[in-house]
Amino acid sequence: MTVKDFFKLVLIYAVLVLFGTVMYVVCFHTPLFAGVDVFFYRGLALIFFWGVVAAALMFLAKHFIWKKLITWRDILLLFAGFCCVHVVIFTHLPVTAERSISVFMLGYMTDHADESFTEEQIGEIFVDRYVNEYGAFSKRFHEQAVTGTIEQDADGEGYHITKSGIALMGLYDQIAEWYGLEKRLIHPDGGAR
């Protein structure tokens, strides 16, 4: 491969990644996959969709324009790279902004930058506003029902964890073990039954 071909290939990657990225972000303001109730899953669906579109465009470029320049490896690399990078960005920025106690706290304090708060005051604001008024707990509870980790009892009175929910918690137990996380955040009652 010549230096000129290398830079041409880099430019093709850059254009397709930029196009896919812009379209992926724009799609959060469209009805595409809007039926997916869980923000995280909608984001993953959009990432996958635009990764496929970018790879398909590279395939067309290979087929019609640059038959010898673009290889199947380039098409797979573009798809895998697009999806991997965007999953990392998505989970660290928009998902964190949507779910994070820290972001809420800092946002509230930014909105009231000329004031000072005690830890207890911010805690009360968090519970009153984020949990109660904005329905954070209800939203998370609904997400678990939608994803099938909990299900309603036959009598319609309560909910219980499903086998997939227990399996998911097994995964989180292992992750907590590997990364030295506080187990009380995973099992508030110590895991005892």
C-alpha positions as CSV (number, residue, x, y, z in Angstrom):
1,M,0.0,0.0,0.0
2,T,1.4,3.4,-0.9
3,V,1.4,6.4,1.4
4,K,-1.2,8.0,-0.8
5,D,-3.5,5.0,-0.6
6,F,-3.0,4.8,3.2
7,F,-4.1,8.4,3.6
8,K,-7.0,7.8,1.2
9,L,-8.1,4.9,3.3
10,V,-7.8,6.9,6.5
11,L,-9.9,9.6,4.9
12,I,-12.6,7.1,4.0
13,Y,-12.7,5.8,7.6
14,A,-12.9,9.3,8.9
15,V,-15.7,10.4,6.6
16,L,-17.8,7.2,7.4
17,V,-17.2,7.4,11.1
18,L,-18.1,11.1,11.2
19,F,-21.2,10.5,9.1
20,G,-22.3,7.6,11.3
21,T,-21.6,9.6,14.4
22,V,-23.6,12.6,13.3
23,M,-26.5,10.5,12.2
24,Y,-26.4,8.4,15.4
25,V,-26.6,11.5,17.6
26,V,-29.4,13.1,15.4
27,C,-31.4,9.9,15.6
28,F,-32.0,10.5,19.4
29,H,-34.2,13.4,18.2
30,T,-36.2,11.2,15.8
31,P,-38.7,8.3,16.2
32,L,-36.1,5.7,15.1
33,F,-36.1,3.0,17.8
34,A,-38.2,5.4,20.0
35,G,-40.4,2.4,20.9
36,V,-37.5,1.0,23.0
37,D,-38.5,2.1,26.5
38,V,-35.0,1.8,28.0
39,F,-32.7,4.7,27.0
40,F,-29.6,2.4,27.3
41,Y,-31.0,-0.2,24.9
42,R,-32.2,2.4,22.4
43,G,-28.7,3.9,22.4
44,L,-27.2,0.4,21.7
45,A,-29.7,-0.2,18.9
46,L,-28.8,3.1,17.3
47,I,-25.1,2.4,17.6
48,F,-25.5,-1.0,16.0
49,F,-27.7,0.4,13.3
50,W,-25.3,3.2,12.3
51,G,-22.3,0.8,12.6
52,V,-24.0,-1.4,10.0
53,V,-24.9,1.6,7.8
54,A,-21.3,2.8,7.9
55,A,-20.0,-0.7,7.1
56,A,-22.5,-1.0,4.2
57,L,-21.3,2.3,2.8
58,M,-17.7,1.1,3.0
59,F,-18.8,-2.1,1.3
60,L,-20.4,-0.1,-1.6
61,A,-17.2,2.0,-1.9
62,K,-15.2,-1.2,-2.1
63,H,-17.6,-2.7,-4.7
64,F,-18.0,0.3,-6.9
65,I,-15.0,2.7,-6.4
66,W,-12.0,1.3,-4.5
67,K,-12.0,-2.5,-5.2
68,K,-8.3,-3.0,-4.4
69,L,-7.9,-0.3,-1.7
70,I,-10.7,-1.4,0.7
71,T,-10.6,-5.0,2.0
72,W,-13.1,-7.0,4.0
73,R,-10.9,-6.5,7.0
74,D,-11.5,-2.7,6.6
75,I,-15.3,-3.2,6.5
76,L,-15.2,-5.3,9.7
77,L,-12.7,-3.0,11.4
78,L,-14.9,0.0,10.7
79,F,-18.0,-1.7,12.1
80,A,-16.3,-3.1,15.2
81,G,-14.4,0.2,15.8
82,F,-17.5,2.3,15.4
83,C,-19.5,0.2,17.8
84,C,-16.8,-0.2,20.4
85,V,-15.9,3.5,20.5
86,H,-19.5,4.6,20.6
87,V,-20.6,2.2,23.3
88,V,-17.8,3.6,25.5
89,I,-18.8,7.2,24.8
90,F,-22.5,6.4,25.2
91,T,-22.1,4.7,28.5
92,H,-19.7,7.3,29.9
93,L,-21.5,10.5,28.8
94,P,-25.2,10.3,28.0
95,V,-26.0,7.3,30.2
96,T,-24.1,8.8,33.1
97,A,-25.8,12.2,32.6
98,E,-29.2,10.4,32.6
99,R,-28.6,8.3,35.7
100,S,-25.9,9.8,37.8
101,I,-26.4,11.1,41.4
102,S,-23.2,13.0,41.0
103,V,-24.3,14.8,37.8
104,F,-27.7,15.7,39.4
105,M,-25.9,17.0,42.5
106,L,-23.4,19.1,40.5
107,G,-26.1,20.3,38.1
108,Y,-28.2,21.5,41.0
109,M,-25.2,23.2,42.6
110,T,-24.4,24.9,39.2
111,D,-27.9,26.2,39.0
112,H,-27.4,27.7,42.5
113,A,-23.7,28.6,42.2
114,D,-24.0,31.6,44.4
115,E,-25.3,29.5,47.3
116,S,-23.7,27.0,49.8
117,F,-25.2,23.7,50.9
118,T,-24.6,21.2,53.5
119,E,-24.3,17.5,52.6
120,E,-27.6,16.8,54.3
121,Q,-29.4,19.6,52.3
122,I,-28.1,18.2,49.0
123,G,-29.2,14.7,50.1
124,E,-32.7,15.9,50.9
125,I,-32.9,17.8,47.6
126,F,-31.8,14.6,45.8
127,V,-34.5,12.5,47.4
128,D,-37.2,15.1,47.1
129,R,-36.5,16.1,43.6
130,Y,-34.7,13.3,41.8
131,V,-36.2,10.3,43.4
132,N,-39.7,11.5,44.3
133,E,-40.6,14.4,42.0
134,Y,-38.8,13.2,38.9
135,G,-39.7,9.5,39.5
136,A,-36.2,8.1,39.3
137,F,-37.0,5.0,41.2
138,S,-40.3,4.4,39.3
139,K,-38.4,4.8,36.0
140,R,-35.7,2.2,37.1
141,F,-38.4,-0.2,38.4
142,H,-40.3,0.1,35.1
143,E,-37.0,-0.6,33.2
144,Q,-36.5,-3.8,35.1
145,A,-40.0,-5.0,34.3
146,V,-39.5,-4.2,30.6
147,T,-36.2,-6.0,30.5
148,G,-37.6,-9.0,32.3
149,T,-35.4,-9.1,35.4
150,I,-38.6,-8.7,37.5
151,E,-42.2,-9.7,36.8
152,Q,-45.5,-9.1,38.3
153,D,-47.0,-11.8,40.5
154,A,-50.0,-13.7,39.2
155,D,-52.3,-12.0,41.6
156,G,-51.1,-8.6,40.3
157,E,-50.2,-7.4,43.9
158,G,-46.4,-7.5,43.8
159,Y,-43.3,-8.3,41.8
160,H,-40.6,-10.9,42.1
161,I,-37.2,-11.4,40.6
162,T,-37.0,-13.7,37.6
163,K,-34.3,-16.3,36.7
164,S,-32.7,-13.7,34.3
165,G,-32.7,-11.2,37.1
166,I,-30.9,-13.7,39.4
167,A,-28.5,-14.5,36.6
168,L,-27.8,-10.8,36.1
169,M,-27.1,-10.4,39.8
170,G,-24.7,-13.3,39.6
171,L,-22.8,-11.4,37.0
172,Y,-22.8,-8.3,39.2
173,D,-21.6,-10.4,42.1
174,Q,-18.7,-11.5,40.0
175,I,-17.9,-8.0,38.8
176,A,-18.0,-6.7,42.4
177,E,-15.6,-9.4,43.4
178,W,-13.2,-8.7,40.5
179,Y,-13.2,-4.9,41.0
180,G,-13.4,-4.8,44.8
181,L,-16.7,-3.1,44.9
182,E,-18.7,-2.7,48.1
183,K,-21.0,-5.7,48.3
184,R,-23.6,-3.8,50.3
185,L,-24.3,-1.8,47.1
186,I,-25.1,-5.1,45.3
187,H,-26.8,-6.9,48.3
188,P,-28.2,-4.3,50.7
189,D,-29.3,-7.1,53.1
190,G,-26.0,-9.0,52.9
191,G,-27.3,-11.5,50.4
192,A,-29.0,-13.6,53.1
193,R,-32.4,-15.1,52.4
